Amino acid sequence: MPDHTNEWYISGLRNDEDEALKAIIEKCRPSLIRWVTQNSGSPEDGEDAFMYAIEVVYRKAKSGELQLSCAFSTYVFQVGKFWWLKQLRRKKQRVPVTGQEDEVFNTVDAESRSWLEVAERRRFLQEKLGLLGNSCQRLLQLFLQGIKLPEIAERMNIQYGTARKQKSRCIKKLRQLIREDERFFDLFE
């Protein structure tokens, strides 16, 4: 398989080119699955790690946020590895990491790891928000968009006082749902 530049991969993802995706799968998937299976995971866990990495890299490529200081395959590997290590931490397992992978892991900059954590927190909060009733979801989504409570009340065709009370109840319920989930402490330490 020919080596391609980082920009070729990024451009291919940005433009939804099948050739780029196939090249990424051929180049990145086997090593990540092998690493996961060598570190307390199954081949299915390796597939999950790879799919997560591809999703993150795809989103960043599409948004124009993907700026690499390492090889594309290294970056995909590290995103998947970071995700798998996080899964193991949740399960309270420790995984031995060899010096070589540890050295490669350091090539993924802190900004990328931070972005992954933010994305994971956002996904967690969206999941919990989805457990609320439709009225609470709508009110909180409008509020989180920065819309003032009087306008929210008008949009929802309710009184301002009702909107204020409902917002308070919805936030209280959302906090309860978040704190009851064991992932809360891993994500928001």
RALINQUI-V520852 format. One record per residue. N is the residue number from 1. PSI is psi as a letter, one per 20 degrees, with the letter a starting at -180 (none if undefined). Layout:
n | psi
N | PSI
N | PSI
This chain:
n | psi
1 | p
2 | q
3 | p
4 | q
5 | r
6 | g
7 | h
8 | g
9 | g
10 | g
11 | g
12 | g
13 | g
14 | h
15 | j
16 | l
17 | p
18 | h
19 | g
20 | g
21 | g
22 | g
23 | h
24 | g
25 | g
26 | g
27 | h
28 | h
29 | g
30 | g
31 | h
32 | g
33 | g
34 | g
35 | g
36 | g
37 | h
38 | i
39 | m
40 | j
41 | r
42 | r
43 | h
44 | h
45 | h
46 | g
47 | g
48 | g
49 | g
50 | g
51 | h
52 | g
53 | g
54 | g
55 | g
56 | g
57 | h
58 | g
59 | g
60 | h
61 | g
62 | h
63 | i
64 | j
65 | i
66 | o
67 | o
68 | q
69 | j
70 | r
71 | q
72 | g
73 | h
74 | g
75 | g
76 | g
77 | g
78 | h
79 | g
80 | g
81 | g
82 | g
83 | g
84 | g
85 | h
86 | h
87 | g
88 | h
89 | h
90 | h
91 | i
92 | k
93 | q
94 | q
95 | p
96 | p
97 | p
98 | q
99 | h
100 | g
101 | h
102 | h
103 | g
104 | h
105 | h
106 | i
107 | i
108 | o
109 | q
110 | h
111 | g
112 | g
113 | g
114 | g
115 | g
116 | g
117 | g
118 | g
119 | g
120 | g
121 | g
122 | g
123 | g
124 | g
125 | h
126 | h
127 | g
128 | h
129 | h
130 | i
131 | i
132 | r
133 | r
134 | g
135 | g
136 | g
137 | g
138 | g
139 | g
140 | h
141 | g
142 | g
143 | g
144 | i
145 | i
146 | j
147 | p
148 | q
149 | g
150 | h
151 | h
152 | g
153 | g
154 | g
155 | h
156 | i
157 | l
158 | r
159 | q
160 | g
161 | h
162 | g
163 | g
164 | g
165 | g
166 | g
167 | g
168 | g
169 | g
170 | g
171 | g
172 | g
173 | g
174 | g
175 | g
176 | g
177 | g
178 | g
179 | h
180 | i
181 | p
182 | h
183 | i
184 | g
185 | h
186 | h
187 | h
188 | l
189 | none
